[in-house]
Amino acid sequence: MSTAYLTMEADLRYDNTGEAALCFSDVDSTAFRDAVDSVAGILEIGETESGTGFEHHADDHGYRWFVVSHDDPEQLVSSLHIAADEFIEQGFGSRLLAAVFGFETSDQRAYWIYSFRRGAYYPFAPNGTSDRNQQAEIKLRSVLEGELAIEDDESYWYPLWPDRPGGHPWS
């Protein structure tokens, strides 16, 4: 994802939104709560050391999110990678759903979504809260196909709809 930020900006004129997020499903166990607390602790250290902000919340669909914010895309990638690794090391890798990286132009938001289950990325370009800009998604795919491991089967390109037009999937 690190070099994809450069390609998105230089070739496609999409700017980094300054935020990225890790989506995971909850499980009712003390060990899982401890793992979530451990991830939060690691992200707190990152906040102190690099200025990478973070928040943790649940959405209306029952999924949980760690949202990180920083102007430097490398910090976003590193923070999500470290958070995901901690879940995996704690034995909860199966609870990870997606890592979501946000981009925008003056009139379009787009996301690269990494599916942990499929081990691949796919583009998502929402128009509002229930329609996709498939033309933008195909263009994103064609430009970054050699740079990212992109999901070949488009039936696995699941939308992560924002709650409001212009919003992010995690807000």
Secondary structure, DSSP 8 states (H G I E B T S, - for coil): -HHHHHHHHHHH--EEEEEEEEEEE----HHHHHHHHHHHHHHHHHHHHH--EEEEEE-TTSEEEEEEE-SSHHHHHHHHHHHHHHHHHTT-GGGEEEEEEEEE-SS-EEEEEEETTTTEEEEE-EETTTEE-HHHHHHHHHHHTTTS-B-S-GGG------SSTT--TT-
